[in-house]
Amino acid sequence: MTTPARVVLATHNAHKVEEFQAIVGRARPDLEVVGYDGPEPVEDGVTFAANALIKARAAAAHTGLPALADDSGICVDVLGGAPGVFSAYWAGHRKDARANLDLLLDQLSDIADPHRAAQFVSTIALVRADGAEDVVAGVWPGRLALAASGAGGFGYDPVFIPDGQPADAERSVGEWSAEEKNRASHRARAFQELLPLLRGL
């Protein structure tokens, strides 16, 4: 039996590993996404691309495998694009997803629905074993709900309502199935840009 090619995903987040494997598997069933077990680098970049490259370089150096890293977040128009690169730490360095979500909703509590536009952004870096680097990005437009709904997904999913849904049947991503999300999300969109590069691994 042929051993599948492997690429390490520079995260300790099991949800992200599963999500990446589901997306990658549709295009490269022979490519296995493995989790990263090394030390976390300091993410001191001020853009999604900079932080994704920091993580991918560290994982590639630690494992000797080609490495993928995603830096993603939610960007709210009325907040000037914040939380942005600070999405995971919006309520402090504990990386408390529920606290982050509650703080964002509180900050927008007086903002009416027409002004709650937001985008999920995913930037993915690929660093190969030979040091070659590529960066791609995907944007998923939508708006923020007035309150969280749904138990699916993670992070800000329960308050994000993607554009393009029927007005009488809008749902937050927290109410979507994993399959629906994996086909439409910001990461899925970034992966469409990444696929030609993955085929070369």
Secondary structure, 3 states (H helix, E strand, C coil): CCCCEEEEECCCCHHHHHHHHHHHHHHCCCEEEEECCCCCCCCCCCCHHHHHHHHHHHHHHHHCCCEEEEEEEEEEHHHCCCEHHHHHHCCCCCCCHHHHHHHHHHHCCCCCHHHCEEEEEEEEEEECCCCCEEEEEEEEEEEECCCCCCCCCCCCHHHEEECCCCHHHCCCHHHCCHHHHHHHCHHHHHHHHHHHHHCCC
